[in-house]
Amino acid sequence: MAVGAAALLAVFADVACAENLPPVEVFVPRTCISCIDWAEHLRENGFVVRVTQSDDMAAVKRRLRVPAEVESVHTAVVAGYFVEGHVPAEDVKLLLREKPKARGIAVPGLPFGAPGRETSSPSCERGCTMLDTQSGAGPVRRELFDTLLVAPNGSTSRYARH
């Protein structure tokens, strides 16, 4: 079993090296299933991800200068940018290719159907999640959402539409 896990890690590392993707550190509140699902979405798209649980997500967001109006539950750091919320991996890769002058990118709130939000719903004031009781029973719920680019001055503009 350990050999299989090592081989799987090697595949992820090879994909990340092939695309020259920097590592991602994801800060999550304790017991947040959709945050962990989002980290897995990044791994499936070639990123090497480290998940760090935090009891003070507000402090993490303040340190990284995430504007309150774009906040979600988890916050990540990659190549000097913050990535707030359920941002699709393709948008993170675009950010890394384009290297805009910005603080980071964000998907505010918890849109249904965003990566990590296909089968989970918010269930408490901390933003942690539980699996839906009907998960897998029907079509994936989706809603339109934007990925926002956060400029150095904190203003935002649409970066991508999903």
N, C-alpha and C positions, 0 to 999 in steps of 0.2 A: 504494500500500500504506500509506503514512504517513497518508493521508487516512482510510482505513478504520480504522486504529488510533486516530486522534484521535477519530473518530466513536464508536468503542466506548468509549473513556475518557469521553467526554461523556455517554454513556448511563449508565455506572456512576455518574458524578458526579450526574446528574439524579436517579437512584433514591435515592442517599444523601441528597441535599438534600430530596427529597420526604418521606423518613422522618425527617429531621433526625438522621441517624446520625453520631456522632463518628468520627474516624479511628481505626484500629486499628494498633498497631505489634506485629508478631509477631517474637519472637526465636527463632531456630532454630539447631541445630548444623549444621555444614557437611554437605552432601550428604544431606539428609533429604527423601526424596520425599514421604512422607505428611504432613510438616509443610507443605510447599509446596502439596500438595493441599488441606489444611485452609484455608490462606490463600485459595486459589482458591474454596473453598466459601463463605467470607465475602464475597468479591467478587461471586460469583453471587447473593448475598442482599443486595446493596446497600451493602456497606461499602467504604470506601476503605481499602486495606491497604498498609502498608509493611513489607517483610520485611527484618530485620537479622540477618545471620549472626553467631554468637558462638562463640568457642573456649572460653568458660567459662560454660556454662549454669547451673552451680551458683551462681556469683556473681550472675547475673541473678535466680535464684529467691530467694536470700538477700536481695537488695536489695528485692525486692517482697514479702518475707515470706510466701512460699508454703510451707505446712507440708509436711514430707517425706512424710507419709502420703498426700498427694493429688497428688504429682508425676507428671508424664508426661514427654514429650520437649520440646515447645515451650511457650513462655510468651508470652502477649500482654498488652498494656495497652490499656484503653479507658476513657475518662472516669474515670480514677482507680482503676479496678478491675483486678485481674489476671484473666486467663482462661487457665487451665492445661489443656493437653491438647486433645483432640478434642471440644470442646463444640459442639453444634449451634448454628447461627446464630440459630435461634428462641429459644434459651435466653439468648443474649447480648442479643437485642432485649428479651426479658422483663426481664432485669436492668436494662437502660437505662430501661425504662418504669417499673418498680417502685422503682428506686433504694433498695434495702434498705441498712441499715447493715451493711456487710460489707467484707471485704478483696477478695473476688472469688468466682469460681465455678471449678469444676474437674471434669474427667472423668479420674480417676486411671488410670494405666496406658495400655494400648493396646487397647481393646475392638474386636473385629472388627465392621465395619459402621458404626462411628461415622464422621462426616464426615472424609474423608481416609484412612480405613482400610478402604474397601470393597475395594480391590485391592492392598494392600501388607501386608508382614509384617516384623516386626523381624528384623534380620539381624546386628547387631553390638552390642558392649557399649556403644557410644555412643548406641544407639537409632536409628541411621539405618536406612533401609529399602531394599529392592529390590522390584521388581515380582514377583509370583508368576509362576511359569512357566505356570500354568494360568489366568492372569488372563483374564477374559472368556469362558472355556470353560464355565462353569457358573453357578449362581446366586450372588449376592452372599452372602458369609458374614456372619452377624449373630449377635450375642449381646446379651442385655439389659445395659444399663448405666445408671448414675445420673449425673446432674449434681449436684454437691454445692455448697452455699452455704457459704463459709468466713466465719464471724463474726469480728468484730474481735479476739476472744480466741483465735482459731485453731480453735475447735470447728467441727464440720461438721454439716449436716443435709441431707436430700434436697431438692433444688430441683426436679428433673424426673426422670422415668423414661422410658427409651427402649428 
